[in-house]
Amino acid sequence: MKNHVLVDARWLEPPEPMERVLNALDALRPGQAIRFLIHREPLPLYGALRQMGYRHTTHRLEDGCFEVSIEAQTESGA
């Protein structure tokens, strides 16, 4: 089970949500993942995550916000 670091960037103006999640990625330790909350879908983040070797899943929450789970790719790419 992964230890999730919460990054709550709901209602912050750009570029602060992106800055917060990138800073959290820099501070991740092995076995940790990020739970990123934001009020709009962070489409520009997805390509950056892919290039940096992270995978993500995105879910829309009942309140209309988005939850993005981010973790490092395993060596097998899974």
Backbone as numpy.savetxt, mean C-alpha at the origin, in Angstrom:
# Nx Ny Nz CAx CAy CAz Cx Cy Cz
1.38 -15.60 9.11 0.54 -14.41 9.11 1.42 -13.16 9.11
1.12 -12.25 8.24 1.90 -11.02 8.11 1.53 -10.02 9.19
2.51 -9.27 9.64 2.31 -8.16 10.55 2.06 -6.93 9.68
0.86 -6.36 9.75 0.51 -5.23 8.90 0.80 -3.89 9.58
1.40 -3.00 8.81 1.64 -1.63 9.23 0.51 -0.80 8.61
-0.21 -0.06 9.42 -1.32 0.75 8.93 -0.82 2.11 8.47
-1.19 2.47 7.24 -0.95 3.82 6.71 -2.33 4.36 6.33
-2.84 5.25 7.16 -4.16 5.83 6.93 -3.98 7.21 6.30
-4.22 7.28 4.99 -4.04 8.52 4.25 -5.36 9.07 3.74
-6.46 8.63 4.35 -7.77 9.12 3.92 -7.86 10.62 4.13
-8.36 11.29 3.10 -8.66 12.72 3.08 -7.43 13.62 3.06
-6.25 13.04 2.88 -5.05 13.86 2.70 -4.94 14.25 1.23
-4.36 15.41 0.99 -4.20 15.89 -0.39 -2.88 15.39 -0.97
-2.86 15.12 -2.30 -1.62 14.71 -2.95 -0.56 15.80 -2.79
0.67 15.43 -2.66 1.25 14.09 -2.78 1.40 13.35 -1.45
0.79 13.86 -0.38 1.02 13.27 0.94 0.68 11.77 1.04
-0.44 11.29 0.48 -0.69 9.84 0.58 0.43 9.00 -0.04
0.90 9.41 -1.21 1.98 8.67 -1.88 3.26 8.74 -1.05
3.57 9.90 -0.52 4.77 10.06 0.30 4.70 9.17 1.54
3.54 9.12 2.17 3.40 8.30 3.38 3.57 6.82 3.10
2.96 6.34 2.03 3.07 4.91 1.75 4.48 4.55 1.30
5.14 5.41 0.54 6.52 5.12 0.12 7.46 5.14 1.32
7.26 6.06 2.25 8.08 6.07 3.47 7.86 4.80 4.29
6.63 4.34 4.35 6.33 3.11 5.08 6.99 1.91 4.41
7.02 1.89 3.08 7.69 0.81 2.36 9.18 0.79 2.69
9.79 1.96 2.76 11.22 2.05 3.09 11.52 1.50 4.48
10.55 1.60 5.38 10.75 1.17 6.76 10.30 -0.27 7.04
9.75 -0.95 6.03 9.25 -2.31 6.25 10.37 -3.26 6.66
10.03 -4.15 7.57 10.94 -5.21 7.99 10.47 -6.52 7.37
11.34 -7.52 7.32 10.91 -8.81 6.78 9.67 -9.33 7.51
8.73 -9.85 6.74 7.50 -10.38 7.30 6.41 -9.36 7.51
6.69 -8.09 7.25 5.68 -7.06 7.39 5.04 -6.75 6.04
3.83 -6.24 6.11 3.09 -5.78 4.94 2.42 -4.47 5.33
1.89 -3.77 4.35 1.23 -2.48 4.60 -0.25 -2.60 4.32
-1.04 -2.01 5.18 -2.48 -1.84 4.97 -2.67 -0.33 4.76
-2.91 0.06 3.52 -2.98 1.46 3.10 -4.44 1.84 2.88
-4.92 2.82 3.62 -6.29 3.31 3.48 -6.27 4.67 2.81
-7.13 4.84 1.80 -7.17 6.10 1.06 -8.58 6.29 0.50
-8.97 7.55 0.33 -10.34 7.86 -0.08 -10.57 7.81 -1.59
-9.52 7.61 -2.36 -9.69 7.43 -3.81 -8.71 6.35 -4.25
-9.02 5.68 -5.33 -8.14 4.59 -5.76 -6.80 5.17 -6.19
-5.71 4.67 -5.65 -4.37 5.23 -5.92 -3.74 4.64 -7.17
-4.32 4.89 -8.31 -3.86 4.29 -9.57 -2.37 4.54 -9.84
-1.82 5.75 -9.61 -0.39 5.94 -9.88 0.52 5.08 -9.01
0.03 4.65 -7.87 0.83 3.83 -6.96 1.10 2.44 -7.53
0.17 1.89 -8.27 0.28 0.50 -8.71 1.52 0.23 -9.57
1.80 1.09 -10.52 2.99 0.91 -11.36 4.27 1.04 -10.55
4.29 1.99 -9.62 5.47 2.18 -8.78 5.71 0.93 -7.93
4.65 0.36 -7.38 4.79 -0.85 -6.57 5.37 -2.00 -7.40
4.85 -2.16 -8.60 5.32 -3.22 -9.49 6.81 -3.05 -9.79
7.22 -1.83 -10.10 8.63 -1.57 -10.41 9.54 -1.80 -9.21
9.02 -1.58 -8.01 9.82 -1.74 -6.80 9.77 -3.16 -6.24
9.04 -4.06 -6.89 9.01 -5.45 -6.47 7.97 -5.77 -5.40
6.90 -5.01 -5.37 5.82 -5.27 -4.43 4.58 -5.71 -5.18
3.76 -6.50 -4.51 2.46 -6.85 -5.07 1.40 -6.23 -4.17
0.20 -6.09 -4.72 -0.87 -5.46 -3.95 -2.22 -6.07 -4.30
-3.13 -5.91 -3.39 -4.54 -6.21 -3.65 -5.32 -5.00 -3.15
-6.37 -4.65 -3.88 -7.17 -3.48 -3.53 -8.62 -3.90 -3.34
-9.21 -3.37 -2.28 -10.63 -3.63 -2.00 -11.31 -2.30 -1.72
-12.50 -2.15 -2.24 -13.30 -0.97 -1.93 -14.07 -1.25 -0.64
-14.00 -0.32 0.29 -14.66 -0.48 1.57 -16.09 0.03 1.51
-16.90 -0.33 2.49 -18.30 0.08 2.51 -18.48 1.59 2.50
-17.52 2.33 3.07 -17.63 3.79 3.12 -17.16 4.46 1.83
-16.77 3.66 0.82 -16.33 4.21 -0.46 -14.83 4.42 -0.55
-14.12 4.27 0.56 -12.66 4.38 0.56 -12.06 3.08 0.03
-10.75 3.06 -0.12 -10.05 1.89 -0.62 -9.04 1.41 0.41
-8.89 0.09 0.46 -7.87 -0.55 1.29 -6.93 -1.29 0.35
-5.66 -0.93 0.40 -4.66 -1.58 -0.45 -3.70 -2.33 0.46
-3.61 -3.63 0.26 -2.65 -4.45 1.00 -1.41 -4.59 0.12
-0.26 -4.28 0.69 0.99 -4.26 -0.07 2.00 -5.16 0.64
2.65 -6.03 -0.14 3.72 -6.85 0.43 4.76 -7.12 -0.64
5.96 -7.49 -0.19 7.04 -7.78 -1.12 6.73 -9.03 -1.90
7.15 -9.05 -3.15 7.03 -10.26 -3.97 7.94 -11.32 -3.38
7.51 -12.57 -3.42 8.40 -13.65 -3.03 9.33 -13.92 -4.19
10.39 -14.65 -3.93 11.36 -14.92 -4.97 10.76 -15.67 -6.15
9.71 -16.47 -5.87 9.07 -17.22 -6.94 8.08 -16.35 -7.72
7.85 -15.08 -7.20 6.92 -14.19 -7.88 5.50 -14.36 -7.41
5.29 -15.24 -6.45 3.94 -15.50 -5.95 3.47 -14.42 -5.02
